[in-house]
Amino acid sequence: PRIDMADFREVFAKAKHIAIITGAGVSAESGVPTFRGAGGFWRKWQAQELATPEAFARNPSRVWEFYHYRREVMLSKHPNPAHIAIAECERRLSKQGRSVVVITQNIDELHRKAGTKHLLEIHGSLFKTRCTNCGNVAANYKSPICPALAGKGAPDPETEDAMIPVEDLPQCEEDGCNGLLRPHVVWFGETLDPDILTEVEKELEICDLCLVVGTSSVVYPAAMFAPQVSARGVPVAEFNMEATPATNRFRFHFPGPCGTTLPPALARHQTEIIS
C-alpha cells in the first residue's frame, strides 16, 4: 500500500459513495478505554469475561456494574478531530449529492455526538438497553441508569462486587413488563443484527471508496468488510497507528493517530463543486 496523500486526495475528490469503517482506535484519542490488549482489565476481569450472555445470566449485577462504569466514563468524553472530520465531510458532501456512511464497531456514540447522521452501529450502543423479557430496545442516557448503581462500578481490583438484587437492576418501562434490561450491545458469542448487516452489505456494494479507521482488522465479521471491497477493485485507505493483518490488501495506508491523519485527508478538495 502507498502512503501518498496527494494520490488519495485525487481518489477522494471523485468518490460518490464513501464508506468509512471505524474501530476503537478512532476513539482512543478521546480517552476512551479500549479494554483490548495489555492492561485491558476491569477489576480482575477482561472485557471478554464480562461481555457474554453467560456472564450476564450468572451475575447480572456485576455485568451491569461494568457497563454502568463505561457509560459514566463515556458521558464525560468528547469527539476528537477524527470524529469531527468525518461528520464535517458527511455534511459537506451531502450538499454535493455525494454520500458518506459510517460503519462503526464502537458502542460509545462519539460519531453521533460529533454530528454523523448516516451511522450503522454494528455492535450496538452503550446508551441503548434491550429488555430480556419483551425485547424492547430503547435509548437511555440516565446517569446513573438506576438508583442502585449510583456510585458503583469502580474499576479498582480491590472493589467488592455490589451484588445488587435483580429487581433493583435496570427494569423495562414498557407497560406492565418490568423485565430485566441488558445493554443493547453485541456480546462475545452473539451474532450481529441481520437487518444492520444487510444495510452494511448494501453500502459496501455501492461504495467507490472505503476508509478503514482505527481498527485492528481482527474482529469478525467487520474485519472482512474492507478486504471484500478491495477485492472488487475499489480503493481502500487504512488509517491506523500500525499495519494490520489486512494492510497488504489495501491501496493506501496512513500510519499515525487518526486525529492527525484524517482531517487533512477529508478536508475540502480544491476540485470540489461547492453549491
Salt bridges, closest charged atoms under 4 A:
ASP7 OD2 - ARG2 NH2 2.48
GLU10 OE1 - LYS14 NZ 3.89
GLU10 OE2 - HIS269 NE2 3.75
GLU65 OE1 - ARG43 NH2 2.79
GLU72 OE2 - HIS68 ND1 3.89
GLU88 OE1 - ARG92 NH1 2.89
GLU109 OE1 - ARG112 NE 3.79
GLU121 OE1 - ARG112 NH2 2.76
GLU121 OE1 - LYS128 NZ 3.51
ASP161 OD1 - ARG43 NH1 3.29
ASP161 OD2 - ARG62 NE 2.83
GLU173 OE2 - LYS142 NZ 2.67
GLU190 OE2 - ARG182 NH1 2.80
GLU203 OE2 - HIS118 NE2 3.47
GLU238 OE1 - HIS253 ND1 2.76
GLU272 OE2 - ARG92 NH2 2.90
